[in-house]
Each structure stands twice: as structure tokens, then as C-alpha cells.
Amino acid sequence: MNEPLVGRDERTVAIENASYRIAYLFLSYGLLMAVVYRSFVLGDTGWDLLALVVAGGVVATGYQGAHRVLSRGWLMTVLMTMAAAFVIAGIIAYARG
């Protein structure tokens, strides 16, 4: 008798999830680079692409929050990231005049 093959196990799911994470990061940073290029090189606004990056983060965070998987350190990380982003944005805005 042949034993049936298992189609999906924990390892398969873990690898799929890791690949989704890599793809998400690639797309997010690619969109951010497109925003930077459009803004600094072409002089266009990139709010449409930047909104896609932010919306992707909001959707992922909302899903994780709904399933209660966010840790206590998560809030501190978000606040530190936002503070750094505001400082960098202020420096760039000041430098551009």
C-alpha cells in the first residue's frame, strides 16, 4: 500500500508566510523608492504611491490587532519609528527650503 502524501505541513506554511513577508517588504520598499524618485528627480508628488505603502501597513497591523498577536513592545517600536520619521521629514523639509 502506498501511504498518502501530506500536501501541507507546518514547514510549508512557515515557508509560505516567510515568502509573503519578503514580497511585502520588497513591494513596500520598491514603492518608497518610486516615491523618492518621483519627488526628488521628477519633482512630482508621490502621495498616491505613499498611500499604498501606508495602507499596506495599516491593513497588516489591523489584522494582527484583530487577532491579538501584537506584543507590548510593539507600541514603543511604532512610536519610535514615527518620531524618527517626523525628524527625518523635518530635516528634509528644512533642507529643501
WOSULZI-V990699 format. One record per helix or strand. SS is the DSSP state (a for helix, b for strand). FROM is the first residue (numbers start at 0). TO is the last residue. Records with the same first field share a line. If there is no record, write none. Layout:
BEGIN
SS = FROM-TO ; FROM-TO
END
This chain:
BEGIN
a = 9-40 ; 46-65 ; 71-95
END
